[in-house]
Amino acid sequence: MSVLIDTSIWIDYFRSGDDQHRLDLLIDENIVVTNDLILAELIPFLKVRKQKSIIELLKNINNLQLQIKWDEIIEFQVKCLRKGINGVGIPDLIIAQNAKQNDCEIYSLDTHFKLLSKAINIKST
C-alpha cells in the first residue's frame, strides 16, 4: 500500500520534527507518494528558501494524478456535515479523494483527515 504524505508531515520533516524517523522508514520502503496539490503547497516556500535539491527530490516521488470529481467532493462534504464535522477545506477533501481513488493511506498531522476517515472511509494515520 502507498502512503500519501500530507504537507504537514513534509513541513515537520524539513524542520527535523518528531515524525522524521517514521517518514524515513516509509521513504526507505519506497511507498511514499504525493500529488500536485501537496507539491503546490510545498514548493513555493522551498523556492523562496532556494532549496532546489529538495524540490527536485519531491518532484521525483511517485505522483498520483488528481482526478477531481466535484460531485464526489460535494458528497464528502455533505457526509461530513451530517456527522457534525465542520471546517474541512476543499484542498483536504481533494487530497482525501485522491487517496481514496488510489487506495492510499494518508499520513498527516492535520486532524481533518482523522475526522474525514470517520465520514468517508479513508485510511489516515
N, C-alpha and C positions, 0 to 999 in steps of 0.2 A: 504494500500500500504506500502511496506517495503522501507526503505531508506538505501542505501549502503553508508556507511561513508568512505570517502576517507582518505588516510594517512594525508593529510594536515590538516584536521579537528581534527583528533586524536592528532597530534602534538600540535596544538593550544590549544586543550582541556587540555592536560597534562601540558602545560605552563600557565594554567588559563587565556586563551586568551578571546577575545571578543565574541566568539561563544559558550562559556561554557554553558550559560543558555539554549540556543536552543538545544544543544545536550542532556543536562539533561532532557529536555521535551521529546525528541524522545526516550531516554532510558526508561523514565517512561511510555511512551505509548507502549513500547515493540515492536517497529517497526524497530529497528536498526539491520542491517545485515552487514556481512563482507565477505571476501573471502581470499583464501590462498595467493594471490599476495599482498594484503594490509597487511596481517599479516607478510609476509616475509619482507616487508619494515619496519615494526614497531618493531618486536620482537628482532632483533639483538641489536638495540640501548637500548631497555629495559633490555636485558640480561647483557649488559655491565654495566648498572646502577643498576643491581641486583634488579630489580623491579618484583620479582616473582609473587606477588599478582596481579599486573596489567596484567601480561602475562596470568595468569590463567583466569582472568575476560574476557580478549579479546578472549581467546580460547573457552569460554562458550557462546559467542554470536553466533546466528544462522549463519552458514557458508554456503554461496552459492557455490556449486561445480562449478569449472571452466570447461567449455566445449568449449575449444578454437577451433574455425573453422577458419583456416588460410585463406581460400578463402574469408570469410566474412571480416576478418581483412584487407586484401588487398583491398577489395571493399570499406571499410570505408575510408581507406587512399586515394584511388582514388577520392571518393566523396569530401573529404576534400581539396585535391589539386585542383580539379575543381572549388571549391568555394574560392580558394585563401587562404586556411587555411594550413599553413606550420608549421612544427616543432612539431607536435603531436607525442609523442613517442609511441612505441609499448605497454609498460605497461598501458598507459592511454587508448589505443584502446582496450586492453584486458578487462580492468575494465568497459569500456563503453559497450562492447559486453556482458559481464556478467550481467550488469544491464538491458540491453535491453532484454536478454533471459529470465530474471526473472521478467520483468515488474516492475523494481525498479526505484526509483528516486536516483540520485547521489547527495550527499551533499559534496561539495568540495570548497576549497578556490582557487583551481587551475583553471585559466581561460580557459585552454584547454577544459574542459568539457562544458563550456558555448558555446565555438566555435563548439565543436562536436555536441551539441544539434541542431545547425543550419544545419548541414550536414547530420546527420544520425538519426535524430528524437529520441533522448533520452531525458529524463527528468532530468534537472540539476538545482540545486539551489546553 
